[in-house]
Amino acid sequence: MAAPPLRAHAAENRARILAVARAEITADPDVKLNAIAQRAGVGQATLYRHFPTRADLLAEVYRADVDALVETADTLLADHDPLTALHGGSTGSPSTPP
């Protein structure tokens, strides 16, 4: 059975946590979860309600990156060799497709 959809405010908090987490983890892979919560403007309980463990948060950050790459895979492979396509059509990271 699927989880019920999040209320608008909860969905906004989750999205903000993920955006902050992506930026903070990129800058410092050892960033503390309480720092992510603070920078996202939510309490620690809110962060842990959405992501009970650090592994859960990391998995969701990376899942979003993989989903973005998968969405652009056909276009990237049509325009680039496979290695360049894996990097989003540039020498940048796979999380920044064109």
C-alpha positions in Angstrom: 0.0 0.0 0.0 1.4 3.4 -1.0 2.0 6.1 1.5 -0.7 8.9 1.4 0.4 12.1 -0.4 2.1 14.7 1.7 0.3 17.9 2.6 1.5 20.9 0.7 3.6 22.3 3.6 5.2 18.9 4.3 6.0 18.4 0.6 7.6 21.9 0.6 9.7 21.0 3.7 10.8 17.8 2.1 11.8 19.5 -1.1 13.7 22.2 0.7 15.5 19.6 2.9 16.6 17.7 -0.2 17.8 20.9 -2.0 19.8 22.0 1.0 21.1 18.5 1.6 22.3 18.2 -2.0 24.2 21.5 -1.8 25.6 20.9 1.7 26.7 17.3 1.0 28.4 18.4 -2.2 30.3 21.0 -0.2 31.0 18.8 2.8 30.2 15.0 2.7 30.5 14.9 6.5 28.0 17.7 7.1 25.8 17.1 10.2 22.1 16.5 9.7 21.2 19.2 12.3 23.1 21.7 10.1 21.1 20.6 7.1 17.8 21.0 9.1 18.9 24.5 10.3 19.8 25.7 6.8 16.6 24.3 5.4 14.6 26.2 8.0 13.1 23.2 9.7 13.5 21.5 13.0 15.5 18.3 13.5 12.3 16.4 14.1 10.9 17.5 10.7 14.1 16.3 9.0 14.0 13.0 10.8 10.3 12.6 10.1 11.0 12.6 6.4 14.4 10.9 6.6 14.8 8.7 9.7 18.5 8.1 9.0 21.4 9.7 7.2 21.4 6.8 4.8 17.7 7.6 3.9 18.6 11.2 3.2 21.6 10.3 1.1 19.6 7.7 -0.9 16.9 10.2 -1.7 19.5 12.9 -2.8 21.2 10.4 -5.1 17.9 8.9 -6.3 16.9 12.4 -7.6 20.2 12.7 -9.4 19.8 9.3 -11.0 16.2 10.1 -12.0 17.3 13.3 -13.7 19.9 11.5 -15.6 17.5 8.7 -16.7 15.0 11.3 -17.9 17.6 12.8 -20.3 19.4 9.5 -21.2 18.0 9.1 -24.7 18.6 12.7 -25.7 22.1 12.7 -24.3 23.1 9.4 -26.0 21.7 10.7 -29.3 24.0 13.8 -29.0 27.1 12.5 -27.2 29.3 9.4 -26.8 28.3 7.3 -23.8 31.0 8.6 -21.4 30.1 12.2 -22.1 26.4 11.4 -21.9 27.0 9.9 -18.4 28.4 13.3 -17.3 25.3 15.1 -18.6 26.7 16.1 -21.9 29.6 18.0 -20.4 32.6 17.3 -18.1 30.3 18.3 -15.1 28.5 15.9 -12.8 25.7 13.6 -13.8 23.4 15.6 -11.6 23.4 18.6 -13.9 22.0 17.4 -17.2 21.6 20.1 -19.8 
